[in-house]
Amino acid sequence: MLQYSKSNKYKSKRNAIVIGGGIGGIAAAIRVNALGYKTTLIERLSALGGRAQVFKKNGYIHDAGPTVLTAPFLFDELFTLLGTTREEHVDFRALDPWYSYYFHTGETFDYRAEVPDTLEEIRKFNFDDTKNYLRLLAASEKIFDVGFTELSSKPFNNLSTMILQTPNILRLGGYRTVSQFVNSYLKHPLLRKAFSIHPLLVGGNPFSTTSIYSLIHFLERKWGVHFCMGGTGNLIRSLYELMCQNQIDVVLETDIARLEVSDKIVKYAISSTGTKYEADLFISNIDPPTLFDEVLPYKRSPFNKILPDSLTTYSMGLFVLFFGTKKRYENIAHHTIWMGKRFKSLLTDIFKNKTLSDDFSLYLHRPTATDTSFAPKGNDSFYVLCPVPNLLASINWKVEGPKLSQRIIEALDKTIMPDLSKHYVDDFFMTPEDFRSDYRSTHGAGFSIAPSLTQSAWFRYHNHDSSYKNLFLVGAGTHPGAGMPGVLCSAKVIEELIINKNIH
C-alpha cells in the first residue's frame, strides 16, 4: 500500500468530487482525500453504500446488497488511511461453512473453511474429486498470482498493457470459461455446478465468463469468507463517520444530472436541481453506460470500451425477496445456494433468451445464523437472491414479481424450510426495475456489464477516459470488475493513475 503523510494533507489546495457513494465511490473518496485533495462525495440516495442499503421492517433488518466479505485487507487499508484500524470499529466474523449447497436431488454439500473438511464433503460425492479439487485449487492459485496479485490494481488504459499480458492470459487459459476450467478438474456433475457458481456472484454466466475469475477459489482460501457483525450497512456507517471526521464532505439526496465539459476538462458536476459543483478532479461511481449515455455531453471515446453498444453483454438482473420468520430455522446456514435441476439451460434462458422461467436457482442469506440482532428474539431474517433476465427482456414485473415471490416461498417450504408459508412475515421484493430507478443501473443489470473475456481488462470500461483529462471511473463496470474486491481495487487503480499522471 502507498504511504501517505498527514503533513501533505490539502497541500495541493486542489479539490476532488466523487459522484456516487457506493463502495467504489467511498473507497475512491478516502484514497484521493489521503493524497491531499479536499474531497466531496455526492450520493443521490439518502444513505451511502450504493447497493449496500439497509432495509428495516417491524424489527427485521435486511442488508440489501453484498453480504459475502472476502479480501478483508482491502477494507483494512481504508481504515488505516482514515487514521485507525478496522478492528476498532467493526468485527469481521469468519464463517464456516462458507456456503451450504442444496441440490434438487435432496443431497447437500457444505463448502467448508478448512480444506480437509471440504475434502470430506467432496468424498460424499466422488472420492477421486478430492484429489481433483486440490489440483483445481493449485491451478486457481496460479491464476490468482497473476489476475489478482499483479493485475487487479494495475491500470489497463493502454492497449500495450493488454498486449504485454496476452502471454499470461494464454498460459493461464483465460480464453476458457469458468465452467470449462472447473469441468477440466472435477467429474461429479453436482460438484461441477457447485464450484462454477462464483461468476454469478459478480454478474457473469459461468458458461461465458473468462476463467480468470476462477481465481476466486484461491482468493477465498487465502483470506476466508466473512460477515460484518451488524451487517454491511454497519461497515458503511463506520466508514461514513470516519470520513466526516477526516473532513470528507458527504452530500446526500443529490442527483448529478450532467457534467459540464470544456476543452476535454470536466468543469462542473450539475445536480438535477441546477446546483453546480466545481472541482479539479472528478471521479464517477455511476454505472459507466449510464454515465456516458445520460450524464456526459457527448459519447465516450471508442477506445474506452472496445465493443459497441449493440454487442455489449450486460449482467443478469436480480430479483431479491426479503422476509422475516416467526421462528428460527436453525438448520439453515448463513449462506445457502439452493440449486434447481436445470443449470446451463436455465442460465441460457436468463442471459441469452431473456425469458423468465418457472424454475430457478437461489442464493439464501440468513444473517441471524451469525448475528441475532437482525430479527426479534426467536425469529429469523432472510433475503433470497434469484437471478433473472435484465430489463432487455419484456417482463411485466408488477405482474410477475408477486408470482415469483410465491413460487420461491413454496419451493423453500417443500425443501429446506418446512412450513415456511405459515411462518414468513413482512415480505417485500426488489426487481431489475428497482435497480434501474434506485441505482441508475443500465437495463437494471445487477452488476453492470458482464465479465466475459471481451469485456475484461483493457476491453472493460477504462478507469481513466482519454476523452476527459480529469475524469476517472470506479465501480463494477470498470476494471477489474464487480464484487467488493473488484470495486475496492478499482479505487486503487485510479489512485495509481492520479499519482502517475502527476495530477495531484
NORHUUR-V684477 format. One record per pair of residues at least 6 apart in sequence whose C-alpha atoms are under 7 Angstrom apart, sorted by sequence separation. I is the first residue (numbers start at 0). GAP is how many residues later the second one is. If there is no record, write none. Layout:
# NORHUUR-V684477
i,gap
I,GAP
I,GAP
This chain:
# NORHUUR-V684477
i,gap
32,6
54,6
55,6
78,6
101,6
111,6
155,6
185,6
198,6
259,6
260,6
269,6
292,6
348,6
349,6
367,6
374,6
412,6
434,6
435,6
464,6
475,6
479,6
480,6
497,6
17,7
54,7
78,7
100,7
101,7
110,7
121,7
122,7
198,7
227,7
258,7
259,7
268,7
269,7
291,7
366,7
367,7
373,7
412,7
435,7
440,7
463,7
464,7
475,7
53,8
54,8
100,8
121,8
259,8
267,8
268,8
291,8
412,8
435,8
463,8
53,9
54,9
75,9
99,9
100,9
182,9
196,9
258,9
259,9
267,9
268,9
434,9
462,9
463,9
28,10
52,10
53,10
75,10
99,10
181,10
195,10
198,10
258,10
267,10
462,10
475,10
479,10
17,11
51,11
52,11
98,11
99,11
109,11
118,11
257,11
258,11
266,11
267,11
408,11
409,11
432,11
434,11
462,11
475,11
478,11
28,12
51,12
52,12
98,12
108,12
257,12
266,12
367,12
408,12
431,12
474,12
50,13
51,13
96,13
97,13
181,13
255,13
256,13
257,13
367,13
431,13
473,13
50,14
51,14
96,14
97,14
181,14
198,14
255,14
256,14
366,14
96,15
97,15
255,15
256,15
365,15
462,15
474,15
95,16
96,16
254,16
255,16
365,16
460,16
461,16
462,16
473,16
95,17
178,17
253,17
254,17
364,17
365,17
460,17
461,17
473,17
177,18
364,18
459,18
460,18
339,19
363,19
364,19
459,19
20,20
339,20
363,20
15,21
20,21
339,21
362,21
363,21
14,22
15,22
16,22
17,22
18,22
19,22
20,22
338,22
361,22
362,22
456,22
471,22
13,23
14,23
15,23
16,23
17,23
18,23
19,23
337,23
338,23
361,23
362,23
455,23
456,23
11,24
12,24
13,24
14,24
15,24
16,24
17,24
18,24
337,24
361,24
8,25
10,25
11,25
336,25
337,25
360,25
8,26
9,26
21,26
22,26
336,26
8,27
9,27
20,27
21,27
22,27
178,27
335,27
336,27
7,28
9,28
20,28
21,28
177,28
178,28
335,28
447,28
448,28
20,29
21,29
142,29
176,29
177,29
334,29
335,29
446,29
447,29
3,30
176,30
180,30
334,30
3,31
176,31
177,31
333,31
334,31
462,31
176,32
177,32
333,32
355,32
176,33
177,33
332,33
333,33
355,33
175,34
176,34
315,34
354,34
396,34
174,35
175,35
177,35
315,35
333,35
353,35
446,35
173,36
177,36
258,36
332,36
333,36
173,37
257,37
258,37
172,38
173,38
256,38
257,38
258,38
349,38
350,38
354,38
349,39
353,39
390,41
389,42
33,47
29,48
135,49
327,50
26,51
326,51
327,51
391,51
132,52
326,52
327,52
390,52
131,53
132,53
325,53
326,53
389,53
390,53
131,54
324,54
389,54
324,55
389,55
323,56
324,56
128,57
323,57
128,58
322,58
323,58
322,59
321,60
322,60
321,61
125,62
320,62
321,62
124,63
319,63
320,63
319,64
320,64
146,65
319,65
318,66
319,66
317,67
318,67
317,68
318,68
142,69
317,69
318,69
316,70
317,70
143,71
315,71
316,71
142,72
315,72
316,72
315,73
316,73
139,74
140,74
143,74
315,74
139,75
143,75
139,77
140,77
139,78
136,80
136,81
320,84
326,96
325,97
324,98
325,98
324,99
323,100
324,100
322,101
323,101
322,102
323,102
322,103
323,103
322,104
321,105
322,105
321,106
320,107
321,107
320,108
319,109
320,109
319,110
112,111
203,111
318,111
319,111
202,112
318,112
202,113
317,113
318,113
317,114
316,115
97,127
316,127
316,128
317,128
315,129
316,129
93,130
94,130
314,130
315,130
93,131
94,131
313,131
314,131
93,132
94,132
314,132
92,133
93,133
314,133
91,134
92,134
313,134
314,134
91,135
92,135
313,135
314,135
91,136
92,136
312,136
313,136
90,137
91,137
312,137
89,138
90,138
89,139
204,142
228,142
89,145
88,149
69,150
289,150
289,151
70,152
289,152
69,153
286,153
288,153
305,153
69,154
286,154
304,154
69,155
304,155
68,156
69,156
304,156
67,157
68,157
303,157
304,157
67,158
68,158
303,158
67,159
66,160
81,160
286,161
303,161
81,164
66,165
300,166
62,168
62,169
62,170
53,179
51,180
52,180
51,181
48,187
47,188
281,188
282,188
283,188
284,188
280,189
281,189
282,189
283,189
284,189
287,189
280,190
281,190
282,190
283,190
284,190
286,190
265,202
263,203
264,203
263,204
264,204
265,204
46,205
263,205
264,205
265,205
45,206
44,207
45,207
39,208
40,208
41,208
42,208
43,208
44,208
38,209
39,209
40,209
41,209
42,209
43,209
38,210
39,210
40,210
41,210
42,210
43,210
42,211
43,211
41,212
42,212
99,233
99,235
100,235
101,235
102,235
103,235
98,236
99,236
100,236
101,236
102,236
103,236
97,237
98,237
99,237
100,237
101,237
102,237
103,237
98,238
208,242
209,242
202,243
208,243
209,243
202,244
207,244
208,244
201,245
203,246
202,247
203,247
24,260
23,261
16,262
15,263
21,263
14,264
15,264
16,264
17,264
18,264
19,264
59,264
14,265
15,265
16,265
17,265
18,265
19,265
13,266
14,266
15,266
16,266
17,266
18,266
19,266
18,267
174,278
201,280
201,281
161,296
158,299
155,301
156,301
155,302
156,305
155,306
156,307
60,313
59,314
60,314
59,315
58,316
59,316
58,317
60,320
59,321
151,328
152,336
151,337
152,337
154,338
152,339
153,339
152,340
56,369
49,389
70,414
73,414
24,449
23,450
23,451
26,461
23,463
27,463
31,463
22,464
23,464
26,464
30,464
22,465
23,466
23,467
11,492
